């Protein structure tokens, strides 16, 4: 093996180890299961809303209801997304907070290449995880 090839392979191994998470990925897991496992705690809600057990997750400026289907398979059902925008957008801001039986979510998509925020989105509130009221 040439020195250049050896250095290139070494660099690829270093980059691959830096790109991975601290837990190995199971090839049998769905992409939703992998993303659910990697989601930051501040974007996950697991608790009771409207008297029903609920698992909600914010991912790329959209709120999903998460359902486990066993064996590493997870199904996401979209329950809230910003309004349609006719050009490319990127998720600029997203947050989730729970207080006094209500879940508040802020979503903001910025038009690609534009400054500031946001082309679509807003702050939404729910008490049951299904019906959302836009606050701003």
N, C-alpha and C positions, 0 to 999 in steps of 0.2 A: 504494500500500500504506500502511496506517495505521502509525503509530509503534508501537502495541502489537503488531501482527502482525509487524512487522520485528523487534522485540525477542524475541518468542516464537520466531520462526524462527532467530534467532541463538542463542538459548539451546538450542534443539533440536540445532543443529549442534555446539555445544560439548559437550553431553552425549553426542551420538553419537560424537564423536571421543574422548572420555574412556572410553567403554564398550568401544571396540574394542581389539584386541590390536595389537602392532606389525607383524603380517603380515596382509595382506588375506585374507579368507576366499574360497575358491573355491566357488561355488554348486554345483559338481558333486561336492564332497566329501561323504561321508556324515557324519552327526552323530557317529559313532564316530571317524571320521578326524579331525574337528575337535577332539574332546575328547582324543584320543590326542596330537595335536600340542601341545595346550595343557597337558598333564599335567606337574606339577612332577617334576623328575628323581628326587626322593626317593620317589616313588610308582610308579616304573617299574623293572622288572627285565628286562634283556636279557642273557642269558648261558646257561650250561649248567647244567641240573639233571638228575640221574640219567642222564647221558650223552646228553641230548637238548637241542638248542638251543631256548630258551624265551623268549618275550616276554610278560611279565605286567604288568598295570597295576591299581592300586587306584583305584577311582572310586566316590564316594558310598557308602563302606563296603562295597564288594563287590570281589572280585578277579576279573579277566577275563584269559583267554588271548587275545592279540591275533594275528590273522592278516591279512596283507595280501592283497588280492584284485586289486591293480593298479588303475590309473586313478583314484587317490584313494579307492578303496573299501576299507574295513577292516571285518573281522568280529570281534565280541567274543563269546567263549563264557564264561559264568560258571563259575568253578571253586570259588569260596568266597563264602558270604554268611552273615551272622548268622542265628540262628534267627528264625522268624516271631514277630511281636509283634502282638497284636490291635488296637492303637491306632496313631495316627500317630507316626512317629519322625523324627528328624533325625540325620544323621551328625555325631557329636560329636568322634570321634577316629579317626584312621587313620594307620598308619605301616608301613614296610616296611624290613627290613634283611637283608643276606646275609652269612653268616659260615661258614666251614669247610664249604662245600657244602650248606648248609641255608638256606632262606629263611624268615624269621619275619615274620608280619604281625599287627598289632593293629588290630582293628575295634571300634568302639563306637557304638551308636545309642542316643540318649536319647529317652525318651518326650516328645512335643511338649508344651511347657508345664511340664515337670517340671524340677527342678534336679538337678545332679549327673550322673553318668554311671555306668552305662549300663544300659538296659533289656535290650539284647541285645548280643552280641558276645563278644569275648575275644581271647586271643593264640593264634595257630595257627602250626604249623611244618610245612614240607614239604621233602623232598629230591628230589622228582620233579615237582612242580608239579600233580599230580593228587590224590594222597592227602594229606590234611591231618589233623594231630593237634592237638587242642585242649590247650593247655598250662595256660590259666587262664581 
